[in-house]
Amino acid sequence: MTNTNTNLKTLWEKTLGVLPADEQFAIWGELHTQETIRKAILKTAMKNQSMNGQMSSEHRLRFASKVMSTLTNQDVEHAKNRESVRREFEGANLLGTNEAFARTSREQREALRREFEDAVDCNNDHAVRTALAKRVNESRGNL
């Protein structure tokens, strides 16, 4: 058992009480990242607290598993979205925007790059697309 698993079990025990079987942690460890498991335990603890501690052991286990699955699926979708935006962004570069973009000031380029990267880091598709459109429009001289 790794130190991280020990930490996760300690977190479960402190926030939710009786631990699930060791096999359950092993299964979760194979399916999800340690961070996802940690977030799911905390979310389950918040749910249990909102129910005045009345979640059964089975309910806690099922709820935590569902949260982990949801978070893992969201991570996969976010990765797909980031890849799609990256391809769009590269496509915009291929349309000849590099030369016009290079004519903008260094400060403008840096500000735009930070805006785009912040939007990607936040998994905010609207902000990413807005930053991408802003770059394309700026490079075409429409701003």
N, CA, C and O atoms as a GROMACS GRO file, in nm:
protein
  572
    1MET      N    1   0.085  -0.118   0.000
    1MET     CA    2   0.000   0.000   0.000
    1MET      C    3   0.089   0.124   0.000
    1MET      O    4   0.178   0.137   0.083
    2THR      N    5   0.064   0.211  -0.092
    2THR     CA    6   0.147   0.331  -0.104
    2THR      C    7   0.106   0.435  -0.001
    2THR      O    8   0.000   0.427   0.061
    3ASN      N    9   0.193   0.532   0.016
    3ASN     CA   10   0.166   0.641   0.107
    3ASN      C   11   0.040   0.717   0.065
    3ASN      O   12  -0.039   0.761   0.149
    4THR      N   13   0.024   0.732  -0.068
    4THR     CA   14  -0.094   0.803  -0.118
    4THR      C   15  -0.221   0.728  -0.082
    4THR      O   16  -0.320   0.788  -0.040
    5ASN      N   17  -0.220   0.595  -0.100
    5ASN     CA   18  -0.336   0.514  -0.062
    5ASN      C   19  -0.363   0.527   0.087
    5ASN      O   20  -0.479   0.536   0.130
    6THR      N   21  -0.259   0.529   0.166
    6THR     CA   22  -0.275   0.546   0.310
    6THR      C   23  -0.340   0.681   0.339
    6THR      O   24  -0.430   0.690   0.423
    7ASN      N   25  -0.294   0.784   0.270
    7ASN     CA   26  -0.353   0.918   0.288
    7ASN      C   27  -0.500   0.919   0.248
    7ASN      O   28  -0.582   0.980   0.316
    8LEU      N   29  -0.533   0.851   0.138
    8LEU     CA   30  -0.673   0.847   0.093
    8LEU      C   31  -0.760   0.771   0.193
    8LEU      O   32  -0.872   0.812   0.223
    9LYS      N   33  -0.707   0.663   0.245
    9LYS     CA   34  -0.782   0.585   0.344
    9LYS      C   35  -0.801   0.665   0.473
    9LYS      O   36  -0.907   0.663   0.535
   10THR      N   37  -0.695   0.736   0.512
   10THR     CA   38  -0.705   0.822   0.631
   10THR      C   39  -0.810   0.930   0.610
   10THR      O   40  -0.890   0.959   0.699
   11LEU      N   41  -0.809   0.991   0.490
   11LEU     CA   42  -0.909   1.093   0.458
   11LEU      C   43  -1.049   1.036   0.466
   11LEU      O   44  -1.138   1.098   0.524
   12TRP      N   45  -1.070   0.918   0.408
   12TRP     CA   46  -1.202   0.854   0.412
   12TRP      C   47  -1.243   0.830   0.557
   12TRP      O   48  -1.354   0.864   0.598
   13GLU      N   49  -1.153   0.772   0.633
   13GLU     CA   50  -1.184   0.736   0.771
   13GLU      C   51  -1.218   0.859   0.855
   13GLU      O   52  -1.309   0.855   0.938
   14LYS      N   53  -1.142   0.967   0.834
   14LYS     CA   54  -1.167   1.089   0.913
   14LYS      C   55  -1.295   1.160   0.871
   14LYS      O   56  -1.361   1.222   0.955
   15THR      N   57  -1.330   1.152   0.743
   15THR     CA   58  -1.446   1.229   0.696
   15THR      C   59  -1.573   1.146   0.682
   15THR      O   60  -1.684   1.200   0.690
   16LEU      N   61  -1.558   1.013   0.662
   16LEU     CA   62  -1.676   0.931   0.636
   16LEU      C   63  -1.691   0.810   0.730
   16LEU      O   64  -1.794   0.743   0.728
   17GLY      N   65  -1.591   0.784   0.810
   17GLY     CA   66  -1.603   0.673   0.905
   17GLY      C   67  -1.544   0.544   0.852
   17GLY      O   68  -1.431   0.541   0.803
   18VAL      N   69  -1.619   0.437   0.863
   18VAL     CA   70  -1.573   0.302   0.831
   18VAL      C   71  -1.525   0.293   0.687
   18VAL      O   72  -1.593   0.334   0.593
   19LEU      N   73  -1.404   0.237   0.671
   19LEU     CA   74  -1.342   0.224   0.539
   19LEU      C   75  -1.409   0.115   0.456
   19LEU      O   76  -1.452   0.013   0.509
   20PRO      N   77  -1.416   0.138   0.324
   20PRO     CA   78  -1.453   0.027   0.236
   20PRO      C   79  -1.339  -0.076   0.236
   20PRO      O   80  -1.232  -0.051   0.291
   21ALA      N   81  -1.364  -0.190   0.175
   21ALA     CA   82  -1.262  -0.295   0.168
   21ALA      C   83  -1.139  -0.245   0.093
   21ALA      O   84  -1.149  -0.157   0.008
   22ASP      N   85  -1.023  -0.300   0.125
   22ASP     CA   86  -0.899  -0.265   0.056
   22ASP      C   87  -0.912  -0.286  -0.094
   22ASP      O   88  -0.855  -0.210  -0.173
   23GLU      N   89  -0.986  -0.388  -0.133
   23GLU     CA   90  -1.006  -0.417  -0.275
   23GLU      C   91  -1.073  -0.300  -0.347
   23GLU      O   92  -1.045  -0.274  -0.464
   24GLN      N   93  -1.162  -0.231  -0.276
   24GLN     CA   94  -1.232  -0.117  -0.338
   24GLN      C   95  -1.132  -0.006  -0.370
   24GLN      O   96  -1.138   0.054  -0.477
   25PHE      N   97  -1.041   0.020  -0.278
   25PHE     CA   98  -0.939   0.122  -0.304
   25PHE      C   99  -0.848   0.078  -0.418
   25PHE      O  100  -0.803   0.161  -0.497
   26ALA      N  101  -0.820  -0.051  -0.426
   26ALA     CA  102  -0.736  -0.102  -0.536
   26ALA      C  103  -0.806  -0.083  -0.669
   26ALA      O  104  -0.744  -0.043  -0.768
   27ILE      N  105  -0.936  -0.110  -0.673
   27ILE     CA  106  -1.013  -0.092  -0.798
   27ILE      C  107  -1.015   0.056  -0.836
   27ILE      O  108  -0.990   0.090  -0.951
   28TRP      N  109  -1.046   0.141  -0.740
   28TRP     CA  110  -1.048   0.285  -0.768
   28TRP      C  111  -0.912   0.331  -0.817
   28TRP      O  112  -0.903   0.412  -0.910
   29GLY      N  113  -0.806   0.280  -0.756
   29GLY     CA  114  -0.670   0.319  -0.795
   29GLY      C  115  -0.636   0.281  -0.938
   29GLY      O  116  -0.559   0.350  -1.004
   30GLU      N  117  -0.693   0.172  -0.986
   30GLU     CA  118  -0.671   0.129  -1.125
   30GLU      C  119  -0.752   0.211  -1.225
   30GLU      O  120  -0.711   0.229  -1.340
   31LEU      N  121  -0.867   0.261  -1.182
   31LEU     CA  122  -0.958   0.331  -1.272
   31LEU      C  123  -0.941   0.483  -1.272
   31LEU      O  124  -0.973   0.549  -1.371
   32HIS      N  125  -0.892   0.538  -1.162
   32HIS     CA  126  -0.893   0.684  -1.145
   32HIS      C  127  -0.760   0.733  -1.091
   32HIS      O  128  -0.683   0.656  -1.032
   33THR      N  129  -0.733   0.862  -1.111
   33THR     CA  130  -0.614   0.923  -1.053
   33THR      C  131  -0.634   0.941  -0.903
   33THR      O  132  -0.747   0.943  -0.854
   34GLN      N  133  -0.524   0.955  -0.832
   34GLN     CA  134  -0.530   0.976  -0.687
   34GLN      C  135  -0.605   1.106  -0.655
   34GLN      O  136  -0.681   1.113  -0.558
   35GLU      N  137  -0.584   1.208  -0.738
   35GLU     CA  138  -0.652   1.336  -0.716
   35GLU      C  139  -0.803   1.321  -0.735
   35GLU      O  140  -0.880   1.381  -0.660
   36THR      N  141  -0.844   1.243  -0.833
   36THR     CA  142  -0.987   1.219  -0.855
   36THR      C  143  -1.047   1.147  -0.736
   36THR      O  144  -1.157   1.181  -0.691
   37ILE      N  145  -0.978   1.048  -0.685
   37ILE     CA  146  -1.027   0.974  -0.568
   37ILE      C  147  -1.040   1.068  -0.449
   37ILE      O  148  -1.139   1.065  -0.376
   38ARG      N  149  -0.938   1.153  -0.429
   38ARG     CA  150  -0.942   1.248  -0.317
   38ARG      C  151  -1.060   1.343  -0.329
   38ARG      O  152  -1.132   1.367  -0.231
   39LYS      N  153  -1.081   1.397  -0.449
   39LYS     CA  154  -1.194   1.489  -0.470
   39LYS      C  155  -1.328   1.419  -0.444
   39LYS      O  156  -1.419   1.477  -0.386
   40ALA      N  157  -1.338   1.294  -0.488
   40ALA     CA  158  -1.462   1.219  -0.470
   40ALA      C  159  -1.489   1.192  -0.322
   40ALA      O  160  -1.603   1.200  -0.276
   41ILE      N  161  -1.384   1.160  -0.247
   41ILE     CA  162  -1.402   1.138  -0.103
   41ILE      C  163  -1.450   1.265  -0.037
   41ILE      O  164  -1.542   1.262   0.045
   42LEU      N  165  -1.391   1.378  -0.072
   42LEU     CA  166  -1.432   1.506  -0.013
   42LEU      C  167  -1.575   1.542  -0.052
   42LEU      O  168  -1.652   1.592   0.031
   43LYS      N  169  -1.610   1.519  -0.178
   43LYS     CA  170  -1.747   1.550  -0.222
   43LYS      C  171  -1.848   1.459  -0.151
   43LYS      O  172  -1.957   1.503  -0.115
   44THR      N  173  -1.810   1.333  -0.132
   44THR     CA  174  -1.897   1.240  -0.060
   44THR      C  175  -1.913   1.284   0.085
   44THR      O  176  -2.022   1.276   0.142
   45ALA      N  177  -1.804   1.331   0.146
   45ALA     CA  178  -1.810   1.379   0.283
   45ALA      C  179  -1.903   1.500   0.294
   45ALA      O  180  -1.980   1.512   0.389
   46MET      N  181  -1.896   1.590   0.196
   46MET     CA  182  -1.986   1.707   0.197
   46MET      C  183  -2.131   1.663   0.183
   46MET      O  184  -2.219   1.715   0.252
   47LYS      N  185  -2.157   1.566   0.094
   47LYS     CA  186  -2.293   1.514   0.075
   47LYS      C  187  -2.343   1.450   0.204
   47LYS      O  188  -2.456   1.473   0.246
   48ASN      N  189  -2.257   1.370   0.267
   48ASN     CA  190  -2.294   1.304   0.392
   48ASN      C  191  -2.325   1.408   0.500
   48ASN      O  192  -2.421   1.394   0.576
   49GLN      N  193  -2.243   1.513   0.505
   49GLN     CA  194  -2.266   1.618   0.604
   49GLN      C  195  -2.397   1.691   0.577
   49GLN      O  196  -2.470   1.725   0.670
   50SER      N  197  -2.426   1.714   0.448
   50SER     CA  198  -2.552   1.783   0.416
   50SER      C  199  -2.673   1.697   0.449
   50SER      O  200  -2.784   1.748   0.464
   51MET      N  201  -2.651   1.566   0.461
   51MET     CA  202  -2.759   1.474   0.500
   51MET      C  203  -2.750   1.440   0.649
   51MET      O  204  -2.805   1.339   0.694
   52ASN      N  205  -2.681   1.526   0.724
   52ASN     CA  206  -2.665   1.508   0.869
   52ASN      C  207  -2.606   1.373   0.906
   52ASN      O  208  -2.643   1.314   1.007
   53GLY      N  209  -2.513   1.324   0.823
   53GLY     CA  210  -2.444   1.199   0.852
   53GLY      C  211  -2.529   1.075   0.832
   53GLY      O  212  -2.494   0.969   0.884
   54GLN      N  213  -2.638   1.086   0.758
   54GLN     CA  214  -2.732   0.974   0.745
   54GLN      C  215  -2.708   0.884   0.623
   54GLN      O  216  -2.787   0.793   0.598
   55MET      N  217  -2.601   0.909   0.546
   55MET     CA  218  -2.573   0.821   0.432
   55MET      C  219  -2.529   0.684   0.484
   55MET      O  220  -2.446   0.676   0.575
   56SER      N  221  -2.585   0.579   0.427
   56SER     CA  222  -2.542   0.445   0.466
   56SER      C  223  -2.404   0.418   0.405
   56SER      O  224  -2.361   0.490   0.315
   57SER      N  225  -2.337   0.316   0.452
   57SER     CA  226  -2.206   0.279   0.396
   57SER      C  227  -2.217   0.249   0.248
   57SER      O  228  -2.131   0.288   0.170
   58GLU      N  229  -2.323   0.180   0.210
   58GLU     CA  230  -2.345   0.147   0.069
   58GLU      C  231  -2.366   0.274  -0.014
   58GLU      O  232  -2.312   0.286  -0.124
   59HIS      N  233  -2.444   0.368   0.040
   59HIS     CA  234  -2.470   0.494  -0.031
   59HIS      C  235  -2.340   0.573  -0.047
   59HIS      O  236  -2.314   0.629  -0.154
   60ARG      N  237  -2.258   0.578   0.057
   60ARG     CA  238  -2.129   0.648   0.050
   60ARG      C  239  -2.042   0.588  -0.060
   60ARG      O  240  -1.982   0.660  -0.140
   61LEU      N  241  -2.035   0.456  -0.062
   61LEU     CA  242  -1.953   0.386  -0.159
   61LEU      C  243  -2.001   0.411  -0.302
   61LEU      O  244  -1.921   0.441  -0.391
   62ARG      N  245  -2.130   0.400  -0.322
   62ARG     CA  246  -2.186   0.422  -0.456
   62ARG      C  247  -2.172   0.568  -0.500
   62ARG      O  248  -2.138   0.597  -0.615
   63PHE      N  249  -2.197   0.660  -0.408
   63PHE     CA  250  -2.186   0.801  -0.441
   63PHE      C  251  -2.042   0.837  -0.477
   63PHE      O  252  -2.018   0.905  -0.577
   64ALA      N  253  -1.947   0.791  -0.397
   64ALA     CA  254  -1.806   0.819  -0.424
   64ALA      C  255  -1.765   0.762  -0.560
   64ALA      O  256  -1.695   0.827  -0.637
   65SER      N  257  -1.809   0.640  -0.589
   65SER     CA  258  -1.776   0.576  -0.718
   65SER      C  259  -1.834   0.656  -0.834
   65SER      O  260  -1.767   0.673  -0.936
   66LYS      N  261  -1.956   0.704  -0.820
   66LYS     CA  262  -2.020   0.782  -0.927
   66LYS      C  263  -1.946   0.914  -0.947
   66LYS      O  264  -1.925   0.957  -1.060
   67VAL      N  265  -1.907   0.979  -0.838
   67VAL     CA  266  -1.833   1.105  -0.849
   67VAL      C  267  -1.701   1.081  -0.922
   67VAL      O  268  -1.662   1.159  -1.008
   68MET      N  269  -1.631   0.973  -0.886
   68MET     CA  270  -1.504   0.941  -0.952
   68MET      C  271  -1.524   0.919  -1.102
   68MET      O  272  -1.448   0.970  -1.184
   69SER      N  273  -1.627   0.842  -1.137
   69SER     CA  274  -1.654   0.816  -1.278
   69SER      C  275  -1.685   0.946  -1.353
   69SER      O  276  -1.636   0.967  -1.464
   70THR      N  277  -1.766   1.031  -1.291
   70THR     CA  278  -1.801   1.158  -1.353
   70THR      C  279  -1.678   1.246  -1.372
   70THR      O  280  -1.659   1.303  -1.480
   71LEU      N  281  -1.595   1.257  -1.270
   71LEU     CA  282  -1.474   1.340  -1.280
   71LEU      C  283  -1.378   1.286  -1.386
   71LEU      O  284  -1.319   1.363  -1.461
   72THR      N  285  -1.362   1.156  -1.391
   72THR     CA  286  -1.273   1.095  -1.490
   72THR      C  287  -1.326   1.121  -1.631
   72THR      O  288  -1.249   1.155  -1.720
   73ASN      N  289  -1.457   1.105  -1.650
   73ASN     CA  290  -1.517   1.132  -1.782
   73ASN      C  291  -1.503   1.279  -1.820
   73ASN      O  292  -1.479   1.310  -1.937
   74GLN      N  293  -1.518   1.369  -1.723
   74GLN     CA  294  -1.500   1.512  -1.751
   74GLN      C  295  -1.357   1.541  -1.793
   74GLN      O  296  -1.334   1.620  -1.885
   75ASP      N  297  -1.261   1.478  -1.727
   75ASP     CA  298  -1.121   1.498  -1.764
   75ASP      C  299  -1.096   1.454  -1.907
   75ASP      O  300  -1.024   1.521  -1.981
   76VAL      N  301  -1.155   1.342  -1.947
   76VAL     CA  302  -1.139   1.293  -2.084
   76VAL      C  303  -1.202   1.392  -2.182
   76VAL      O  304  -1.141   1.423  -2.285
   77GLU      N  305  -1.322   1.440  -2.152
   77GLU     CA  306  -1.389   1.536  -2.240
   77GLU      C  307  -1.310   1.667  -2.250
   77GLU      O  308  -1.297   1.724  -2.358
   78HIS      N  309  -1.258   1.714  -2.137
   78HIS     CA  310  -1.180   1.838  -2.138
   78HIS      C  311  -1.054   1.820  -2.224
   78HIS      O  312  -1.015   1.911  -2.298
   79ALA      N  313  -0.992   1.704  -2.214
   79ALA     CA  314  -0.873   1.679  -2.297
   79ALA      C  315  -0.910   1.680  -2.445
   79ALA      O  316  -0.835   1.733  -2.527
   80LYS      N  317  -1.024   1.622  -2.479
   80LYS     CA  318  -1.069   1.623  -2.619
   80LYS      C  319  -1.096   1.766  -2.665
   80LYS      O  320  -1.058   1.803  -2.776
   81ASN      N  321  -1.160   1.845  -2.580
   81ASN     CA  322  -1.190   1.984  -2.614
   81ASN      C  323  -1.062   2.066  -2.633
   81ASN      O  324  -1.050   2.145  -2.727
   82ARG      N  325  -0.965   2.045  -2.544
   82ARG     CA  326  -0.839   2.117  -2.558
   82ARG      C  327  -0.769   2.080  -2.688
   82ARG      O  328  -0.712   2.166  -2.755
   83GLU      N  329  -0.773   1.951  -2.724
   83GLU     CA  330  -0.711   1.906  -2.849
   83GLU      C  331  -0.783   1.967  -2.969
   83GLU      O  332  -0.719   2.009  -3.065
   84SER      N  333  -0.916   1.972  -2.963
   84SER     CA  334  -0.994   2.031  -3.072
   84SER      C  335  -0.961   2.179  -3.088
   84SER      O  336  -0.943   2.227  -3.200
   85VAL      N  337  -0.953   2.251  -2.977
   85VAL     CA  338  -0.920   2.393  -2.982
   85VAL      C  339  -0.777   2.412  -3.033
   85VAL      O  340  -0.750   2.504  -3.111
   86ARG      N  341  -0.686   2.326  -2.988
   86ARG     CA  342  -0.548   2.335  -3.035
   86ARG      C  343  -0.542   2.318  -3.187
   86ARG      O  344  -0.470   2.390  -3.255
   87ARG      N  345  -0.620   2.221  -3.239
   87ARG     CA  346  -0.621   2.200  -3.384
   87ARG      C  347  -0.682   2.322  -3.456
   87ARG      O  348  -0.633   2.363  -3.561
   88GLU      N  349  -0.788   2.380  -3.398
   88GLU     CA  350  -0.847   2.501  -3.456
   88GLU      C  351  -0.745   2.614  -3.456
   88GLU      O  352  -0.730   2.686  -3.555
   89PHE      N  353  -0.676   2.628  -3.345
   89PHE     CA  354  -0.578   2.733  -3.330
   89PHE      C  355  -0.466   2.716  -3.432
   89PHE      O  356  -0.423   2.814  -3.494
   90GLU      N  357  -0.418   2.593  -3.449
   90GLU     CA  358  -0.314   2.567  -3.548
   90GLU      C  359  -0.368   2.590  -3.689
   90GLU      O  360  -0.295   2.637  -3.777
   91GLY      N  361  -0.495   2.555  -3.711
   91GLY     CA  362  -0.557   2.579  -3.841
   91GLY      C  363  -0.562   2.726  -3.874
   91GLY      O  364  -0.540   2.766  -3.988
   92ALA      N  365  -0.590   2.808  -3.773
   92ALA     CA  366  -0.592   2.953  -3.795
   92ALA      C  367  -0.453   3.001  -3.834
   92ALA      O  368  -0.439   3.090  -3.918
   93ASN      N  369  -0.351   2.942  -3.774
   93ASN     CA  370  -0.214   2.978  -3.810
   93ASN      C  371  -0.185   2.941  -3.955
   93ASN      O  372  -0.116   3.014  -4.026
   94LEU      N  373  -0.238   2.828  -3.999
   94LEU     CA  374  -0.212   2.783  -4.135
   94LEU      C  375  -0.280   2.872  -4.239
   94LEU      O  376  -0.243   2.871  -4.356
   95LEU      N  377  -0.379   2.949  -4.195
   95LEU     CA  378  -0.450   3.037  -4.288
   95LEU      C  379  -0.375   3.166  -4.314
   95LEU      O  380  -0.430   3.258  -4.375
   96GLY      N  381  -0.253   3.175  -4.270
   96GLY     CA  382  -0.172   3.294  -4.297
   96GLY      C  383  -0.183   3.400  -4.192
   96GLY      O  384  -0.149   3.516  -4.217
   97THR      N  385  -0.228   3.364  -4.073
   97THR     CA  386  -0.242   3.466  -3.969
   97THR      C  387  -0.110   3.494  -3.900
   97THR      O  388  -0.097   3.595  -3.830
   98ASN      N  389  -0.013   3.409  -3.916
   98ASN     CA  390   0.116   3.429  -3.848
   98ASN      C  391   0.179   3.562  -3.885
   98ASN      O  392   0.228   3.634  -3.798
   99GLU      N  393   0.180   3.596  -4.013
   99GLU     CA  394   0.247   3.718  -4.055
   99GLU      C  395   0.179   3.842  -3.996
   99GLU      O  396   0.245   3.931  -3.944
  100ALA      N  397   0.047   3.845  -4.005
  100ALA     CA  398  -0.025   3.960  -3.952
  100ALA      C  399  -0.012   3.966  -3.799
  100ALA      O  400   0.004   4.074  -3.742
  101PHE      N  401  -0.018   3.850  -3.736
  101PHE     CA  402  -0.006   3.845  -3.591
  101PHE      C  403   0.133   3.894  -3.548
  101PHE      O  404   0.147   3.959  -3.444
  102ALA      N  405   0.233   3.863  -3.625
  102ALA     CA  406   0.370   3.903  -3.594
  102ALA      C  407   0.383   4.055  -3.598
  102ALA      O  408   0.474   4.110  -3.535
  103ARG      N  409   0.296   4.124  -3.669
  103ARG     CA  410   0.302   4.270  -3.677
  103ARG      C  411   0.246   4.337  -3.552
  103ARG      O  412   0.268   4.456  -3.532
  104THR      N  413   0.175   4.262  -3.470
  104THR     CA  414   0.124   4.321  -3.347
  104THR      C  415   0.240   4.340  -3.251
  104THR      O  416   0.347   4.281  -3.266
  105SER      N  417   0.218   4.423  -3.153
  105SER     CA  418   0.326   4.451  -3.058
  105SER      C  419   0.351   4.329  -2.970
  105SER      O  420   0.264   4.243  -2.953
  106ARG      N  421   0.469   4.323  -2.916
  106ARG     CA  422   0.505   4.211  -2.827
  106ARG      C  423   0.409   4.204  -2.708
  106ARG      O  424   0.370   4.095  -2.667
  107GLU      N  425   0.371   4.320  -2.653
  107GLU     CA  426   0.280   4.323  -2.539
  107GLU      C  427   0.143   4.266  -2.577
  107GLU      O  428   0.082   4.191  -2.500
  108GLN      N  429   0.095   4.303  -2.698
  108GLN     CA  430  -0.034   4.250  -2.744
  108GLN      C  431  -0.027   4.098  -2.760
  108GLN      O  432  -0.119   4.027  -2.721
  109ARG      N  433   0.083   4.050  -2.817
  109ARG     CA  434   0.097   3.905  -2.836
  109ARG      C  435   0.101   3.833  -2.702
  109ARG      O  436   0.037   3.729  -2.686
  110GLU      N  437   0.176   3.888  -2.608
  110GLU     CA  438   0.186   3.825  -2.476
  110GLU      C  439   0.052   3.824  -2.405
  110GLU      O  440   0.014   3.724  -2.344
  111ALA      N  441  -0.020   3.936  -2.411
  111ALA     CA  442  -0.151   3.944  -2.347
  111ALA      C  443  -0.248   3.843  -2.408
  111ALA      O  444  -0.322   3.775  -2.337
  112LEU      N  445  -0.246   3.834  -2.539
  112LEU     CA  446  -0.334   3.740  -2.608
  112LEU      C  447  -0.297   3.596  -2.576
  112LEU      O  448  -0.385   3.512  -2.555
  113ARG      N  449  -0.167   3.566  -2.571
  113ARG     CA  450  -0.121   3.432  -2.538
  113ARG      C  451  -0.164   3.394  -2.397
  113ARG      O  452  -0.212   3.283  -2.374
  114ARG      N  453  -0.148   3.487  -2.302
  114ARG     CA  454  -0.188   3.459  -2.164
  114ARG      C  455  -0.339   3.437  -2.155
  114ARG      O  456  -0.385   3.346  -2.086
  115GLU      N  457  -0.416   3.519  -2.226
  115GLU     CA  458  -0.561   3.504  -2.225
  115GLU      C  459  -0.601   3.366  -2.276
  115GLU      O  460  -0.686   3.299  -2.217
  116PHE      N  461  -0.540   3.325  -2.385
  116PHE     CA  462  -0.570   3.195  -2.443
  116PHE      C  463  -0.530   3.082  -2.348
  116PHE      O  464  -0.609   2.990  -2.325
  117GLU      N  465  -0.410   3.089  -2.292
  117GLU     CA  466  -0.363   2.984  -2.202
  117GLU      C  467  -0.446   2.978  -2.074
  117GLU      O  468  -0.473   2.869  -2.024
  118ASP      N  469  -0.486   3.094  -2.021
  118ASP     CA  470  -0.570   3.095  -1.902
  118ASP      C  471  -0.704   3.029  -1.930
  118ASP      O  472  -0.756   2.954  -1.848
  119ALA      N  473  -0.760   3.058  -2.047
  119ALA     CA  474  -0.888   2.998  -2.083
  119ALA      C  475  -0.874   2.847  -2.097
  119ALA      O  476  -0.962   2.773  -2.053
  120VAL      N  477  -0.766   2.801  -2.158
  120VAL     CA  478  -0.745   2.657  -2.173
  120VAL      C  479  -0.725   2.594  -2.036
  120VAL      O  480  -0.781   2.488  -2.009
  121ASP      N  481  -0.645   2.658  -1.948
  121ASP     CA  482  -0.620   2.604  -1.815
  121ASP      C  483  -0.749   2.592  -1.734
  121ASP      O  484  -0.762   2.502  -1.652
  122CYS      N  485  -0.843   2.681  -1.758
  122CYS     CA  486  -0.969   2.680  -1.684
  122CYS      C  487  -1.074   2.590  -1.750
  122CYS      O  488  -1.187   2.581  -1.701
  123ASN      N  489  -1.038   2.525  -1.858
  123ASN     CA  490  -1.131   2.440  -1.932
  123ASN      C  491  -1.257   2.518  -1.972
  123ASN      O  492  -1.368   2.464  -1.969
  124ASN      N  493  -1.240   2.644  -2.008
  124ASN     CA  494  -1.351   2.730  -2.045
  124ASN      C  495  -1.356   2.740  -2.197
  124ASN      O  496  -1.287   2.821  -2.258
  125ASP      N  497  -1.440   2.655  -2.257
  125ASP     CA  498  -1.446   2.649  -2.403
  125ASP      C  499  -1.485   2.783  -2.464
  125ASP      O  500  -1.429   2.822  -2.567
  126HIS      N  501  -1.580   2.854  -2.402
  126HIS     CA  502  -1.622   2.982  -2.457
  126HIS      C  503  -1.506   3.081  -2.459
  126HIS      O  504  -1.484   3.150  -2.558
  127ALA      N  505  -1.433   3.087  -2.348
  127ALA     CA  506  -1.320   3.180  -2.341
  127ALA      C  507  -1.210   3.142  -2.440
  127ALA      O  508  -1.146   3.229  -2.499
  128VAL      N  509  -1.188   3.012  -2.458
  128VAL     CA  510  -1.087   2.968  -2.554
  128VAL      C  511  -1.127   3.009  -2.694
  128VAL      O  512  -1.046   3.063  -2.769
  129ARG      N  513  -1.251   2.984  -2.729
  129ARG     CA  514  -1.298   3.020  -2.863
  129ARG      C  515  -1.296   3.172  -2.884
  129ARG      O  516  -1.265   3.220  -2.993
  130THR      N  517  -1.329   3.247  -2.778
  130THR     CA  518  -1.324   3.393  -2.786
  130THR      C  519  -1.181   3.440  -2.809
  130THR      O  520  -1.157   3.526  -2.893
  131ALA      N  521  -1.086   3.382  -2.735
  131ALA     CA  522  -0.946   3.418  -2.753
  131ALA      C  523  -0.898   3.382  -2.892
  131ALA      O  524  -0.822   3.457  -2.955
  132LEU      N  525  -0.941   3.267  -2.942
  132LEU     CA  526  -0.904   3.225  -3.076
  132LEU      C  527  -0.961   3.322  -3.180
  132LEU      O  528  -0.890   3.364  -3.272
  133ALA      N  529  -1.088   3.357  -3.167
  133ALA     CA  530  -1.150   3.450  -3.261
  133ALA      C  531  -1.083   3.587  -3.254
  133ALA      O  532  -1.064   3.653  -3.356
  134LYS      N  533  -1.048   3.628  -3.134
  134LYS     CA  534  -0.981   3.757  -3.117
  134LYS      C  535  -0.847   3.756  -3.191
  134LYS      O  536  -0.810   3.854  -3.256
  135ARG      N  537  -0.776   3.643  -3.180
  135ARG     CA  538  -0.646   3.635  -3.248
  135ARG      C  539  -0.665   3.641  -3.400
  135ARG      O  540  -0.592   3.711  -3.469
  136VAL      N  541  -0.762   3.566  -3.450
  136VAL     CA  542  -0.785   3.565  -3.594
  136VAL      C  543  -0.826   3.703  -3.642
  136VAL      O  544  -0.774   3.752  -3.742
  137ASN      N  545  -0.920   3.768  -3.570
  137ASN     CA  546  -0.964   3.902  -3.609
  137ASN      C  547  -0.852   4.004  -3.602
  137ASN      O  548  -0.839   4.089  -3.689
  138GLU      N  549  -0.772   3.994  -3.497
  138GLU     CA  550  -0.660   4.088  -3.484
  138GLU      C  551  -0.561   4.070  -3.598
  138GLU      O  552  -0.509   4.167  -3.653
  139SER      N  553  -0.537   3.945  -3.633
  139SER     CA  554  -0.439   3.920  -3.738
  139SER      C  555  -0.491   3.968  -3.874
  139SER      O  556  -0.412   3.996  -3.964
  140ARG      N  557  -0.620   3.975  -3.888
  140ARG     CA  558  -0.680   4.022  -4.014
  140ARG      C  559  -0.699   4.173  -4.012
  140ARG      O  560  -0.745   4.232  -4.111
  141GLY      N  561  -0.665   4.235  -3.901
  141GLY     CA  562  -0.677   4.381  -3.894
  141GLY      C  563  -0.817   4.428  -3.864
  141GLY      O  564  -0.851   4.542  -3.893
  142ASN      N  565  -0.903   4.339  -3.804
  142ASN     CA  566  -1.041   4.376  -3.778
  142ASN      C  567  -1.061   4.435  -3.639
  142ASN      O  568  -1.172   4.475  -3.605
  143LEU      N  569  -0.955   4.442  -3.558
  143LEU     CA  570  -0.973   4.498  -3.423
  143LEU      C  571  -0.927   4.641  -3.418
  143LEU      O  572  -0.934   4.704  -3.313
   0.00000   0.00000   0.00000
